[in-house]
Amino acid sequence: MSEKLHLNQTFSTDFSFSQQDVADFARVTGDNNPVHLDEDFASTTIFKTRIMHGMLGACVFSKVFGTMFPGEGTIYLSQSVNFLKPMYVDTMYSAHFEVLEILEKNRARISTAILTQEGKKVVVGEAVVMNLEKIGE
């Protein structure tokens, strides 16, 4: 993407994570909560099966900002995030982004959301990112 971001610009991408991704995330972060890793334990919870770490799902935002929208050279400055529903492995989700505001100093405020394939919101929030080449006048 070589053009500069503009107000109301949108971007979407589909993704999913495997149980191995969940296990790797647990290993890297140290979050070994059995609701993510142990099917027998998870079956006794309100979810009835293993769920992904919320932050694993939300990490797709970092991937998109750094590699796709706005892309290379982007610095992630802040992120608010609300987890509305659990996420599950081997399930296709869609990450959606919309430029809400172009700010001073090559920054943009962008809405972030993860939706099910049926369009139900799972994770929502807002980010502020900076990119010297792709944001601003």
C-alpha positions in Angstrom: 0.0 0.0 0.0 1.8 3.2 -1.2 -0.9 5.8 -0.8 -1.5 7.8 2.3 -4.4 6.9 4.7 -7.5 9.0 4.4 -10.5 9.6 6.6 -13.1 6.7 6.5 -10.7 4.4 4.6 -11.4 0.8 5.5 -9.4 -2.5 5.3 -10.4 -6.1 6.1 -8.6 -9.4 6.2 -9.7 -12.9 7.2 -7.7 -15.1 9.6 -7.8 -18.0 12.0 -5.5 -19.6 14.6 -4.8 -23.3 15.3 -4.6 -25.0 18.7 -0.8 -25.1 18.1 -0.9 -21.3 17.8 -2.7 -21.2 21.2 -0.1 -23.5 22.8 2.7 -21.4 21.3 1.1 -18.2 22.7 0.8 -19.8 26.1 4.4 -20.8 26.0 5.6 -17.4 25.0 3.4 -15.4 27.4 3.3 -17.9 30.3 -0.5 -17.8 30.3 -1.2 -21.5 30.8 -4.8 -21.1 31.9 -6.3 -24.5 31.3 -9.4 -23.0 29.6 -7.1 -22.5 26.6 -5.1 -25.7 26.8 -7.1 -28.5 28.5 -10.2 -29.7 26.8 -11.4 -31.7 29.9 -11.1 -28.6 32.1 -12.6 -26.3 29.5 -15.6 -28.6 29.1 -16.5 -27.8 32.8 -16.6 -24.0 32.0 -19.3 -21.8 30.7 -17.7 -22.1 27.2 -17.9 -26.0 27.2 -14.7 -26.1 25.1 -11.3 -24.5 24.9 -11.2 -20.9 23.9 -8.3 -18.8 22.5 -6.5 -16.2 24.6 -8.2 -12.9 23.9 -4.9 -11.2 23.3 -3.9 -13.9 20.7 -7.0 -12.9 18.7 -6.3 -9.2 19.1 -2.7 -9.6 18.0 -4.0 -9.7 14.4 -4.2 -5.9 14.8 -0.4 -5.7 15.2 0.1 -7.9 12.2 -2.2 -5.8 10.0 -0.8 -2.4 11.1 2.8 -3.5 10.6 2.5 -5.3 7.3 -0.8 -4.4 5.5 -2.6 -1.3 6.7 -1.0 1.2 6.7 2.0 -1.2 6.5 5.8 -1.2 6.8 7.2 1.4 9.1 4.0 1.7 11.2 4.5 2.3 14.9 1.7 1.1 17.2 1.1 3.8 19.8 -2.0 2.6 21.7 -4.9 0.2 21.6 -8.1 -0.1 23.5 -9.8 -3.5 23.3 -13.0 -5.0 24.5 -13.6 -8.8 24.3 -17.3 -9.3 23.6 -17.4 -13.0 22.8 -14.9 -15.9 23.0 -12.8 -16.9 20.0 -12.2 -20.5 19.0 -9.4 -22.3 17.2 -9.7 -23.3 13.5 -12.5 -20.8 13.1 -12.4 -18.1 10.4 -12.7 -14.5 11.6 -12.5 -11.2 9.8 -10.5 -8.2 11.1 -11.9 -4.8 10.1 -10.3 -1.4 10.3 -11.6 2.1 9.6 -9.7 5.4 9.8 -11.6 7.5 12.2 -9.3 10.5 12.4 -6.0 11.7 10.9 -4.0 13.3 13.7 -1.0 15.6 13.8 2.5 14.1 13.7 1.7 11.4 11.1 -0.8 9.6 13.3 -4.2 8.1 12.8 -6.9 6.9 15.1 -8.4 3.7 13.7 -11.3 1.5 14.8 -10.4 -2.2 15.2 -12.8 -5.1 15.2 -12.9 -8.8 14.8 -16.1 -10.3 13.5 -17.4 -13.8 13.0 -18.1 -14.9 9.4 -21.8 -14.2 10.2 -20.8 -10.6 11.0 -21.1 -10.7 14.8 -18.6 -8.6 16.7 -16.2 -10.6 18.9 -13.5 -8.0 19.7 -13.8 -4.2 19.3 -11.5 -1.3 20.0 -9.5 1.7 18.8 -5.8 2.1 18.0 -3.5 5.0 17.3 -0.7 4.4 14.9 2.1 6.5 13.4 3.7 6.1 10.0 5.9 8.9 8.6 5.3 7.9 5.0 1.7 6.7 4.9 -0.1 9.1 7.3 -0.3 12.8 7.1 0.0 15.5 4.5 
